[in-house]
Amino acid sequence: MFLYASNLVDIYRFQGEKNLIQAIEKKLTNEKYWLNRLQNRDVRFGYYENCNNLLICVKEKKKLYVYTVTKVGYELDDTISVLTGLDGDKKEEGDLKTPVGVYTLRNIINNVEQFYGPFAFVTSYPNMYDRLNNKDGHGIWIHGLPLEGKRDNNNTKGCIVMKNDKLEKLKDEINYKKTYLLISEHNIFAASKKDIASVLAFLYKWRKAWRECDFETYKSFYAENFKKSDGKGLKQFLDYKKRVFESKKHQKIKIFFTNINIIPYQNIENNKIFRIDMYEKYISPTYKYFGNKSLYVEFINNKIKIIAEK
């Protein structure tokens, strides 16, 4: 049975603040709790607490779908015909392919050569996961058509290209600083409510082990092929965390996650991967951190494992 406001008040009245916190924490690690929270919410394209817009590009269809993120799901604002690069996922500089994955829009460049139209959105390719998988290249933009003359062909060097009036309209439709770009080759890998509920419960179980410096439980959340954003593998990472946990096991640690976004990570191999972005507050007597945190998790043999972390 789920905790409603009256239950929380009664726990506080009769059992005190400590028991109230424990009851809430237990619910946060419960998949059924999250399924109940999500029952009236569309999560096909992910779960978002800090995102205004989604751009979903399906390369095979040459379409870019523009969505507004709402409290219950998404509203389709526009469908734009686009040009993209060659088939397949981008792996190296000069392969003329548009990457498959999940990206943000970092900037708008207004002073571009006339070939790129009036301006360009700069994407975050290569992201952390790309770099850890040895993908390189740069300069993947969303831009327009030449202001003078025409393009020589219908394939780009990896960018997403649209008509200039559509690009101008897109600029007005979205808040690019709070937009995710999902790029798929064929069909979008969509999430189910169970997927998102499982990831949310996993996230809070991981936090619990971290906060309590429970190293044996904590290490079980990581995949054998895990890599830290600095390139460290699983053994190096866990050796370091074990030393940290041992030094802090008698300290009171607080960890808070806000602005959680969970995005189905598009990939050629159709692996069940999710990108998790959030704002983290870590407070201990000897160290404090307030900043952005990113995880990539994968369903491996029906168990969720962390495969990359920043």
C-alpha positions in Angstrom: 0.0 0.0 0.0 1.4 3.4 -1.0 2.2 6.2 1.4 -0.3 9.1 1.1 -0.1 12.4 2.9 -2.1 11.1 5.9 0.2 8.1 6.2 3.2 10.4 6.3 1.7 12.6 8.9 0.8 9.6 11.1 4.3 8.2 10.9 5.6 11.5 12.0 3.1 11.9 14.8 3.5 8.5 16.3 7.0 7.4 15.3 9.0 10.6 14.8 11.1 12.3 12.2 13.7 9.5 11.8 11.0 6.9 11.0 9.3 9.2 8.6 12.6 9.7 6.6 13.2 5.9 6.6 9.7 5.3 5.3 10.1 7.8 2.5 13.6 6.4 1.6 12.1 2.9 1.4 9.5 4.0 -1.0 12.0 5.7 -3.3 13.8 2.4 -3.8 10.5 0.6 -4.6 9.7 0.0 -8.3 6.0 -0.2 -7.5 6.0 3.2 -5.9 7.4 4.7 -9.1 5.0 2.8 -11.3 2.2 4.3 -9.3 3.7 7.8 -9.8 4.0 7.2 -13.5 0.6 5.6 -14.2 -0.8 8.7 -15.9 2.4 9.9 -17.5 3.7 9.2 -21.1 7.4 8.2 -20.7 8.0 6.8 -24.2 10.8 9.3 -24.8 12.0 9.5 -21.3 11.3 10.9 -17.8 12.1 14.6 -17.4 12.2 17.0 -14.4 14.3 19.7 -16.1 13.7 19.7 -19.8 11.5 22.0 -22.0 11.8 20.4 -25.4 12.8 17.2 -27.3 14.1 17.0 -30.8 13.8 13.5 -32.2 15.5 12.8 -35.5 14.9 9.6 -37.4 17.6 9.4 -40.0 15.9 6.8 -42.2 12.7 8.9 -42.4 14.6 12.2 -42.9 12.4 13.7 -40.2 12.9 15.8 -37.1 10.0 15.8 -34.6 9.8 18.8 -32.2 8.1 18.2 -28.9 7.3 20.3 -25.8 7.7 18.4 -22.6 4.7 18.6 -20.3 3.9 17.3 -16.8 2.1 14.3 -18.3 4.2 13.6 -21.4 4.9 15.5 -24.7 3.1 17.6 -27.2 4.1 17.4 -30.9 4.8 20.9 -32.1 6.3 20.3 -35.5 7.5 17.7 -38.0 10.4 18.9 -40.1 11.9 17.3 -43.2 15.7 17.2 -42.9 18.9 16.0 -44.6 21.3 13.8 -42.7 24.6 12.1 -43.3 25.4 8.6 -44.6 23.7 5.5 -43.1 25.2 4.1 -39.9 26.5 5.6 -36.7 29.3 8.1 -36.7 32.6 6.6 -35.4 35.4 8.8 -36.7 36.2 12.2 -38.2 35.4 12.4 -41.9 33.1 9.4 -42.2 30.2 11.7 -43.2 27.7 10.0 -40.8 25.3 11.6 -38.5 25.8 10.2 -35.0 23.2 8.0 -33.3 22.6 8.8 -29.6 21.4 11.5 -27.2 22.8 15.0 -27.2 22.1 18.5 -25.9 22.4 21.8 -27.8 25.4 23.7 -26.5 25.2 27.0 -28.4 23.9 29.0 -31.3 26.4 30.3 -33.8 25.1 33.3 -35.6 28.3 34.1 -37.6 28.5 31.2 -39.9 29.5 30.9 -43.6 26.5 31.4 -45.9 26.6 27.7 -46.8 25.1 26.8 -43.4 22.2 29.2 -43.6 21.4 32.0 -41.2 22.8 30.3 -38.0 23.5 26.9 -36.5 22.8 25.0 -33.3 25.9 23.3 -32.0 25.3 19.8 -30.6 27.2 18.1 -27.8 28.7 15.3 -30.0 30.9 13.6 -29.0 29.3 13.1 -25.6 30.9 11.2 -22.7 29.6 7.9 -23.9 30.9 8.5 -27.4 34.4 9.4 -26.2 34.5 6.3 -23.9 33.6 4.2 -27.0 36.5 5.8 -29.0 34.2 7.8 -31.3 35.6 11.0 -32.5 34.9 13.9 -34.8 33.3 17.3 -34.1 31.2 20.0 -35.6 27.8 18.2 -35.7 25.3 21.0 -36.1 21.7 21.6 -36.9 21.8 24.2 -39.6 20.1 25.6 -42.7 20.6 25.7 -46.5 23.0 27.9 -48.4 21.9 31.6 -48.5 23.3 31.7 -52.1 22.9 28.9 -54.6 22.1 25.3 -53.8 23.6 22.3 -52.1 25.5 19.8 -54.3 23.8 16.7 -52.9 21.2 15.5 -50.4 23.7 14.0 -47.9 25.4 16.1 -45.3 28.8 15.6 -43.7 27.1 14.5 -40.5 24.9 17.5 -39.6 21.1 17.8 -39.6 20.0 20.3 -42.2 16.6 21.9 -42.8 15.1 24.8 -44.8 16.0 28.2 -43.4 12.5 29.2 -42.6 12.1 26.0 -40.6 15.3 26.7 -38.8 14.2 30.1 -37.8 10.8 28.7 -36.6 12.6 26.0 -34.6 14.7 28.7 -32.8 11.4 30.3 -31.7 9.8 27.0 -30.7 12.4 25.7 -28.3 14.5 26.7 -25.4 17.7 25.2 -26.7 19.4 25.3 -23.3 16.8 22.9 -22.0 16.5 20.6 -25.0 17.6 17.0 -25.7 18.3 15.8 -29.2 17.6 12.0 -29.7 19.0 10.6 -33.0 18.0 7.2 -34.2 18.9 5.3 -37.4 15.5 3.6 -38.0 12.9 3.4 -35.2 13.1 5.3 -31.9 14.0 3.1 -29.0 11.2 4.0 -26.6 10.9 3.4 -22.9 8.1 1.7 -21.0 6.8 2.8 -17.6 8.3 -0.3 -16.1 11.7 0.6 -17.6 11.6 4.1 -16.1 10.3 2.9 -12.7 13.1 0.3 -12.6 15.7 3.0 -13.4 14.4 5.4 -10.7 14.3 2.7 -8.1 17.8 1.6 -9.1 19.0 5.2 -8.8 17.8 5.5 -5.2 19.1 2.0 -4.2 22.5 3.1 -5.6 22.3 6.4 -3.6 21.5 4.5 -0.4 24.6 2.2 -0.8 26.7 5.2 -1.6 25.4 7.3 1.3 25.9 4.5 3.8 29.4 3.6 2.5 28.2 0.0 1.9 30.9 -0.9 -0.5 29.8 -4.5 -1.1 26.4 -3.4 -2.2 27.7 -0.4 -4.0 30.1 -2.3 -6.3 27.2 -4.6 -7.4 25.6 -1.7 -9.3 28.5 -1.6 -11.8 29.0 -3.5 -15.0 32.2 -5.3 -15.8 32.8 -3.1 -18.8 32.3 0.1 -16.7 34.3 3.2 -17.5 34.6 6.5 -15.6 34.5 9.7 -17.7 38.3 10.0 -17.2 38.8 6.5 -18.8 39.4 4.5 -15.6 38.1 1.0 -15.7 36.1 -0.9 -13.1 39.0 -2.1 -11.0 40.7 1.3 -10.7 37.4 3.0 -10.0 36.3 0.5 -7.3 39.8 0.5 -5.6 39.5 4.3 -5.3 35.9 4.2 -4.0 36.8 1.5 -1.4 39.4 3.8 0.0 37.0 6.7 0.1 34.3 4.6 1.8 36.7 3.4 4.4 37.7 6.9 5.3 34.0 8.1 5.5 32.2 5.1 7.0 31.7 6.8 10.4 30.7 10.2 8.9 27.1 11.4 8.3 26.7 11.8 4.5 23.8 13.5 2.7 23.2 13.0 -1.0 20.3 14.7 -2.8 19.3 14.3 -6.5 17.2 16.9 -8.2 16.4 17.8 -11.9 16.5 14.2 -12.9 16.2 13.4 -16.6 16.2 9.8 -17.8 16.5 9.4 -21.6 16.4 6.2 -23.7 19.8 6.2 -25.3 19.5 5.6 -29.1 22.0 3.1 -30.4 22.6 0.9 -33.5 22.9 -2.3 -31.5 19.4 -1.8 -29.9 20.8 -2.3 -26.4 18.6 -1.2 -23.6 20.6 1.8 -22.4 19.5 4.9 -20.5 21.3 8.2 -20.0 20.6 9.8 -16.6 21.4 13.5 -16.0 20.7 15.2 -12.6 21.9 17.8 -10.2 23.7 16.3 -7.2 24.3 17.7 -3.7 26.9 15.7 -1.7 27.5 16.9 1.8 29.9 15.3 4.3 31.9 16.7 7.2 35.0 16.8 5.1 33.8 17.4 1.5 31.0 19.1 -0.4 30.0 18.9 -4.0 27.2 20.7 -5.8 27.0 20.1 -9.5 25.8 18.0 -12.5 26.0 14.2 -12.5 25.6 11.8 -15.4 25.2 8.1 -15.5 24.7 5.6 -18.4 23.0 2.4 -17.3 22.2 -0.7 -19.3 19.8 -3.6 -18.7 22.1 -6.6 -18.8 20.5 -10.0 -18.3 17.5 -8.2 -16.9 19.6 -6.4 -14.3 20.5 -2.7 -14.4 24.2 -1.9 -14.4 26.1 1.3 -14.6 28.3 1.3 -17.7 29.6 4.9 -17.6 29.7 7.7 -15.0 30.8 11.3 -14.8 
